[in-house]
Amino acid sequence: MDIQSRNTIQCPLLPQLPTQTDFTVYWTIKNSSDGQSLDIIVAKFPDGEIMSIQKYTDTHSITDKNGLQVTRFGKRDEEYCCHVFENENDLRTACVDVTWLALMTQKHPSLEGCDSASQICNVEVTQHQDYLPLACYIHEVYPKPNLNWSYTNCERTPKFFTASTSTRNQTNESFNVKSTVYIVELKRSLELCSFTCTAYGDAITDQTRSSTVTIKRRNEITTTPSLRTPFTYTCPDCNESGFGVIVFLMVCLLVFDLGLFLLLVLPRSKAFLLNHALDFPTLPRFPRMCEFVLAKEKDSEPSGTQSSAQNPPTEEDETCLMISSPEESVMEQKEDPKFKWKYVGDLIIKSFLDMRNRSGFKAIKDVICMEDGNMVVIDEKGMHHFTTEYHYRFIDLDQVLNHKTFVCFTNFAYDKLLFGLKLGKIVVVDMAQEQATNFASVTPAKGKEVQLACIAGGDSGFVFASDRNGRTISVFDQGGICFGRFETPSIQPSSLAVHIRKGIPGFFVTTEMLVRKYNVSGEKRQSMISHEHHLNIDKDFLMTRDFKPGHISVQGNELLVINHLDDTKSLQILHLNVNNGKFQNSTIAHAPGIRGVKFSSGDKVILYTDNSVHLLEKRTD
C-alpha cells in the first residue's frame, strides 16, 4: 500500500452488515514487540462518538465510512484488525496485512558507469578482452524488488553468471538493490549483443521499463614503422639488423621473466593465474572430471578396477563416494552400469581471492538443501544462497537477526528458513525481504533452561523442535501455534527428521547411540505421541565399533543417517527403509576434514568441510 496515495484501510466486515444496523467499530494494530497482542487505536460508537488513544491521535483516524486513515506508519509491514460489535450479535474480527510501499522513483534501473538518465548504454571492449561485468541498481524501494538480466541479438548463447546484493536503509526502511552480470569468454559473436536489466516487484510502478547495455568491440588502430627514425645507433663491428633483433629479444626476455616472477610471488596474481574467471562468485572452481563409481560387495575376486582398500584416497582425491549393499561381504570398487557419481566442482564466493581461504567460506555450520533445488550455506560470515544455476546472493544474518545468536536452523517454506535462538525462541527469516519475524517459542520443561538441539519442518505442515535440557519435543503448526509438547525422559533428543505417511505425521530422533521413530496422532491440542520402534542397526554394516549417529534426513522412502567414523576424513551414510527401519545400503563419503553430507534433489550430493562445499552428481549412461 502506498502511503502517499492509498493510506485508508477499509474494514472487510462492513460490506456484510445491514445498512441500518447500529454497531460499534474499533481498530487495533498488532504489537510489534511481541507480535501477538493487539493495541487499540480508535473506536466509533453507534451514536457517532469517537474515542482515540493518545498514542495514535496524530497518526491514525477513523473515516466517515469507518475506515482507518493512516498518515504515518511505524513499520513497513503492519497488521491491522477491525472489530465490529452489533447489539444482538457477538464480536466479529477481521485483520488486514498492510505493506507500506516505497515506490521506485527512478524511471528505469540505473546502469553502473552510464548516464543515469539514459535507458540505453553502449560499452566497448578491447580486441582481446575476455571478461566483462555489467551492473544495474535501484535505490530506496520497498519491498525489495528483483533485478533480472536477459539478452538479445546474440549469435551464440553467451556464458554469464549473476550476483545480487542489497543494503537496507534503517532510517526509512527501504532497500538499495544491485545486480551484476559477469559475462565470460567474450567472442566476436557477442558484438552488438545486448543485455537488458528489468525490475520486478510491488514497488515497481511500470514493470515494462528496463535498461539495456549493448556490447561493441573496439576497433584498435595498427601503425606501420617509419623508414626514418630520429635516433640511430650503429654497431661498427656487427650486422646492424641482427644486433637490433638480439637486443629486442633480450629486452622481451627480461620483461617476461620479471612479469612471471611477480605473478608467482603476489597472492592475488596466483589466483589470476589459476583462472581470472574465478572472480565470479558462482563459478565452480577446478572441476575434476574424475568419476566415483558404485562400490559393491562381491564374494569373487576384484576385477576390472581396484578396491578402495587397495587404493586409499589421497589428498589430491578430495572427495569421493562409494556404496555398499548388505547382502554382500567383501568390499570391492566395481563400476555399476546404471549410474556413476561424478565430481562437478566446489562452490566459491567472492572472498576466495584471499589465498589463505581457497573457497571464501569460513567455519561452515551447515548446508541446507531447499525443496526447489536451491541450496543455502551458513557459515561464520552469514548466509550464502545459491540457485540451481549457481547464481549467488549473500545475506548478512547478523543484521537480519539483530545481532542475536542462533543455535539451529532448518528449511521452512519457499525462500524462508526457521532459526532457533537461545532460550527457545524461533524466528522465520524471509530470504527475499532479508528480515526476521517471530514464529514461536519453546517453553521450559521442569524448570530447566531451554537448550534447542534441532528444529525440523519443511513442507510437512508441522514444525518439530527438540529441547536437549528438558528432554522434550514441541510440535507447532505452520502458524507457530504449539499443539503439543512430548516428553522423552529416556533419551536426550538431538537431530530430527519429519516423515508424513498416509497423512499421519511422525518424526525420527537421534540420541548419542540410537535412532527412534515416533508417530503423532489426534487433532491439535488433543494430539498424542506414540513410540513406534527403535531402528536396530546391524553392527556388521557399521564402519565403527559403536554407532555414532549424527544428522538425519528423509528422502522418499529412505531415512539417511550419518554415522561418524574414527577417520576424520570419512563419514558413513546409512540408507534405511523409512517405514520399517530395515538396512538397505551404506555410502562412504571421503574428503579431508569432512563435516557433513547432504542429499539434494536431482540426484545431487553435497559434501562440506569447514571451509569448502563440494558437489557431486549421479548420472546415468
N, C-alpha and C positions, 0 to 999 in steps of 0.2 A: 504494500500500500504506500503510495506516495504522500508524504506528509504535507507537501505543498498544495496538492490539488484534491486529494480524496482523503480528508482527515476525519470523516464521520463514519462511525461504525454502527450499522443497523442491527437491531435485535432480531434474531431469526424467529423468535416466538411470536412477535407482534402480528404478522400477517395471519396467524392461525386463530386470533381472538375475534369474537364478535365485535362489531363496531361500537355498540352501545355499552359494552361491558365496563364496569368500574374495576380498576385494578391498580395495584402498586407495582412499580418497576424500579429496580435499583441495579446499579452496575458495580462490578468488582474487578480487581486485577490480581492475577496470581503473584504471590510474593516471590521476588527474585532471589531472596536469601536462602529459603528452604525449598522453593519450587513446588510447594504443596498447598500452603494456606492461602486464603483469599483476603485481600484488603478492600474494604468498602470505599467506593469513590463518591457516588452521588445517588440519591433516591428521589423519586417523584411519587406523591401520594394521589389518591383519587380526586381530592379537592384541588389539585394543581400545585400544592405546596412542594417546594424543592428544598432538600437538605443536602448540603455538600460538606464533605470532610475537608478541613482546613488545609491539609497537606496537598490536596489536589485542586483547590479552588482556582488557582491561576493557570492550570494546565488542562483541566478536563471540565466539561459542562454537558448538560443534557439538553437536547433539542426539543422543539415543539412536537416532533413525531417520536419522541422518546429514544432517539439515537444518542450515541455518545460522541461528542466532538472533542478531539484531542489537538491541542495547539503545540505541545512539546512532549516528546516521548522520553522514557527513561532508558530503554534498551531497544535495539533494532528489532528484536524478536520478543513479542509480548503476547500474553494470553488474557483476554477479557471475557468476563462472564456476565450474561444478562439474566436477571432473576425476576420472574413475574408471579405475583400472588393475587388471585381472584378471591372475592369474598366467600364463595362457596366451594372453592376448589383448593387443592394442595398447591404448594410452591413448585413451580417448574423452572428449570435452569437450562440454559444453552450457552456454550462457550465458543469463542471465536479466536483462532490463531491469527495474529496480525504481524506482518513483516513491514517495517517502515523502510521503504526503498531509498537508496541514494542513487538516483538515475545518472547514467552516463552523460556527461556534458560535452564530451568530445564528439565531433561529427562522425568520426571513424577511429579505429585503433591507430595509434601513432607508431611510426616506423623509426627505429633507432638509427641515427645517422642521416635521416632525411628531414626535409621540411615538414614540420608538424601540421601545416595547413594542407599539405598535398596528400591525395589518396594514392598517387602513383609515384613510384620511385625507381630510377634506373641505377643499377650497381654494375661497375666494371670490374672484371677480374683480369689478372695478368695471363699471359700465354701459358705459363707453367703452373698457375695456381690450381691446387687440387682440393682445397677445403674452404668453405665459406659459411660463416654464421650469420643468420638474419634474426632480428628480434622485433617484436611489437609489444605494446603495453597500453594499459588503461589505468587511469588514476581515480581514486576516491569514488568507488561504486560499492553498492551492497544490494543483494547478496553477491558473493563472488561469482563472476561470470567465467565461462570457458572461452579460451582463445584457441581456435583451430586453424591449422595450416592445410592448404590444398595447392595443387599445381596444375598448370595448363600449358599447352603449346610445347610440350617436351617430346622430342623424337623418340627418346627412350625413357624408361621409368627411372627417375632419379633415386639415388640412395641417400636417405636422410634420417635423422633422429631428432626428437623434440624433447625439451625440458621446460617445465613451468615452475615459476616461483611467485610467491605473493607475500606481501607485508601488510600488517593491519595497523591502521591509524586509530590509536586508542582514544584520541580526542573526539572524533566524530563517528567512530565505529564504522569505518569503511575500509575497503581493500584497494591496494595497488597491485595489479597483476601484470606479470610479464611472461611471455612465451618466446622461446628461442628455438629455431630450427637449425640444425647443423647439417649442411649438405657436404657430402664427401664424394671422392672420386669424380671430381668435375671433369667432364669431357666436352669436346666441341659440340656434341649433340645437345648440350644444355644451353647453347647460345640462344638467347631470346626466350628461354624458358621462364615462366612467371610463377612466383609463389605468392599466394593470397592469404592474408590473415583476417579471419572473421570472428566477431564476438557474439556469443550466445548467452542468454540468461534473462532473468526477470528484470534486471537493472538496465537492460539494453532496449531502448525505445524503438530503434529501427535496426532489426537484425539482418537486413539485407545489405547494409553498408559494410564495406571491407576496405582493406588497404593492400596494394599489390606491389611487389618488387619484381622487376624484370632484369635478368642477368645478361650482360653483354661481355664478350671477350674483347679486351683492349687490343687495338692494332699497334704493335710495337714497331718503331721505325728502325731499320738497319742501315748502316752507313758503310761506304767503301773507303779504304785508306787512301790518303792523298799521296801523289807521287813525290811530293816535296815536303819535307819536314823542317821545322825551324832549327832543330838541334840534330847534329850528326856526330857520331863517334866512329872513328876509323881505327881499325887494328892493323898496323902495318905488316905484321908477321903472320896473319891468318886470313882465311877467307871471310869476308865481311858478312855475307848472308848466313854462313854456317855458324859463325860466332854469335850472331843475334839469336838464332834458334836455340843454341845451347844456353845462353843467358835467360831466355824466356822460359825454357823448360826448368832451369834451376829455380827461378822465382816461383813458378807454379808448384813445384815440388815442396818448396819451403812453406808456401801458403797452405797447401794441402796438409802437410804434417802438423802445422800449427793448429789448423781447424780441427783435425782429428784428435789432437791432444786435448783441446778444450771440450770437445764433445764427450770424450771418455772421462773427463775429470768432473765436469759440472753435473750435479744430480738431475736437474731439470733437463739437461741435454741428453742424459741417459734415457730418460723417459721418451724424449723425442726420437731418439734412435730406435727405440723399440717399435714405435709407430705413432706418428703425430695424431692419428685418429683416435688414440686412447684418450684424448682430451674430451671426447664425447661421453657424457655420463651414462649412456645406456648401452654402449657397445661392449659385448662380451670380449674379454681380452684373452690372448693366447689360446685360441680354440684348438685343442689337440684332437686330431681326427682318429684317435685310437678307439677301439671298441671293447667293452667289457661284456662278456657273454655269460650265458646261464651256466652256473656250476651245479652239476647234479651228482648224486652219489651212485656209483656203479660197483658191482662186485667184480667186474672184469678189470684187466689192467688198463692204464691210461693209453689212449690212442689219439692221434691227431694233434692235440695240444697238450701242454704240460699243466699239471695241477698247480694251484696257488701255494701249496705246501712246498713244492719243488722250486717255485719261483716267487718268493715272498715279495710284496710290493716294496719298491724303493722310494726314496724321497722324490725322484722325478715323477713316479706314478702317483700323482697327488690324490686321485680319487678313483675308486672302483667299487663295483657291486658284484656279488656272486650269490646265487640262490641254491639252497639245498632242499631236497624233498625228504619226507620222513621215512619212506619205505625202503630207502637205500642206505648203504652202510659206509662206503669209502668215499671220501671227498675227492672229486676229480673235476677239473675245469673242462667242460665239454661244450662245444658250440651247439646251440639249440636252433633248429631251422625255423622256428616260429618267430623269435624276436631276439634282439640284441640291445644291450644298454650302450648308448653312445654318448661320449662326453661332448657337451655343447660348448661350455666355457664357464667363466666365473664373472659375476656381476661386479661392476665398478661404479664409483661415484666420482665427482669432480676432484675431491681432495686426494685422489690416488697419486697425484704428482709428487706428494711427499714420499720420497723413496723409502722412508722407514715404514711406510704402510702401503703395500702394493695395491690394495683394492680401494682404500679410502674408508672402509668401515673400521669401527673401533669398539671393542668389547661388546660383541653381538649378544643380545639377550635371548632373542628367539626370532623365528621366521614363521609368518602366518600365511597360509595358502587360502586365498579368498574363493568364494563359490564361483565367481566368473572367470577364474583362471589368473587373476592378478595376484601379486604377492607383496607382502609388507615385511621389510627387515627393520627390526627395532634394535638399536644399539645405544651406546653411551651418548651419541650426538642427538638422537631423536628418531623419527620415523622416516623410512625411505620406501616410497611407494613405486612399484614397477608394474606397468600394464603388461598384457600378453605380448605386446610388440616391444617390450622392454623400454618404453618411454618412462622417464624418471621424474619424480617430484619429491622434494624434501619438505617435511612438516616438523616444525620446532615443538616438540612435545612439552618442553619446559614452559614455553609460553602458553600453549593451549591448556595445560593442566594447572596454570597459575602457580608454577614452582612447587607443586605437590609431588611427593614420591609415590610411584606406583610399584606394586609388587607382583601383579599378574595381569594378563590381558587375553582376549580371545576375539574371534570374528563374531559379529552380531547380525548385521544386515548389509545390504548394498552400500558400500562406501562408509560403513560405520563399524567401529570397534568398541568393545567394552574394556574398561580399565579398572582394576581393583586397586584401591588406595589403602593406605594404612588405616587401621581401626575399622575396617569392614565397609567403607564407602565404595560404591560402584558408580562410575560415570560412563556416559556414551560420548565417544569422540566422533564427530562428523568430519571425515577427511576432506570433503568438498568445501565445507564452510570453515574448516580449521577452528572448531570451537567445541567445548565440552559442556554437557548438560547432566544434571543429576538423574540417575536411574533408580538406584535402590541402596539400601544399607543392610548389612548382615548384623543382626543383634547379638550381643554377647550371650554365651551359654554358661550357666553355673558360675556367674560372676567373673569369668576369665576374659581377659582382653582378646578381641578378635584378631586372629592371625590368618589372613587369607592365604590359602595354598594354591588354589586354582579356580578359575571360572570357565564354564563351557556353555555354548549355546548354538550359534549358527542359525540355520533356517528351521530349526525344530519347533519353534514356538515356545520354548522353555529356556530358562537360564538357570544353571546349577552353580552354586558357589560352595566350596569346601572350606571349613574353618579348622585349621590344624590344632589350635589350642582347645577349643570347645568340643572337638570331635563331633561336629555336626555338618550336615549338608542342607543348605537352604535352596528352595525351589521358587522361582519367580516366573510370572508370565512376561510377555514382551512389553507390557506397560510398566513393569517394575513392581507389580503387586506381589507380595510374598504370600503364597498359599500353603506353605508347608516348610517345617524345619525338622529334619530327621536326625536322630542321634545314632552314632556309630561307635558305641563305647568300646568295642573290642579292637578297633583299628584307628589309626591316625591317618585320616584321608589326605591324599596328595593329588596326583593327576586325575582328571576327569575326562570322560568322553560320553557324549549323548547318543542314544540309539532309540529310534522310533520303529516299533514293529507292530503292524496291523493297528495303527493308531494309538497304541499304548506306549507312553514314554518310559524310558528306562535309562540307566546310566551305568558305566563301568567306572570303578575307582581303584587306584593302586595304593598300596602301602609300601613299606620297606621291603616286604618279602612276598607279596601275593597280589592277585587281581580278583576283584569281586564284581558281580553284576547284581543290580537292584532294579526292581520294577516299581513304577508309581501308578497307583490306581485310585479311582474316586474322582470327585469333582471339587476342584479348587480347595476350599477350606476343609472339606471332608476327605481329602486325599490321604492315602496311606502308602507307606513304603514297605516292600517285601523283598527279602534277600532271596534271589533266585538260585545262584550257585557260585562256588569257587571255580576259578579256572585253574585246573591242575596242569602244571607244566612238567612234562616228562624231562627229567634231567639229562636223558640221553641226547636230547636235542639242544641242550644249552652248551654254550662255549665257555661257561664258567662253572665253578663248583656250586655256587649259590645263585639263586635267581635274584637279580637286582633291577626291578622294573623302574622305568622312567616315564617319559611321555607316552601317552596312548591316544589313538585316534581311530575313528570308524570310517571305512571306505567301502561302500556297497555291502557285501556280505562278509567282509573281513574286519577283524579287530587287529590293529597293528600295535605291538607292544615293543618298546625299546628295552633291551637288556644291556646294561652297562658291563663292559668287559674289563679285565685287568689291564689289557693292552690299551693305552690311551690313544692309539691310532685307529682303533676299530670300535664299531658298535654292532650289535646284533639286533635285527628286527624280526620278531616272531609274528607270523601270519596265522591267526586263529579264526575258526568259524565263529561269526558274531552271535549265532543262536545257541550253539551247544559248547563252545569253547574248545572244540577239537583242533589239535595242531595240524596245520596244513603244510607250511614250509618255513624256511628261515632264510633271511637275507643278511649277509655280512657287508657292511659299508666300511671302507677303509679310506682314511685321509689323515695326514699328520695334524694332530691337535683337534680332531673331530669333536664337535659339541652336540650335534643333533642331526636328525634325518627327517624330512617331511615328504609325503607323497602328495603331489598336486594333481589337478585334473589334466586330462590329455596324456596320461602315462608319462608324467614328468617326476623326477626325483630331485629334491634339493638337499644337498649336504652342506652344512655350515660349520665353520670353526670360529675361533674368537674374532677373527678379522677378515674372513672371506666367505663367500657364498658360491657354491659350485652347482651347476645344473647338468643333469643327465636326462636323456630321453630314451624311451623304449620304442624302437621302430621295428616294423615287420618288413621282411624281404619277400 
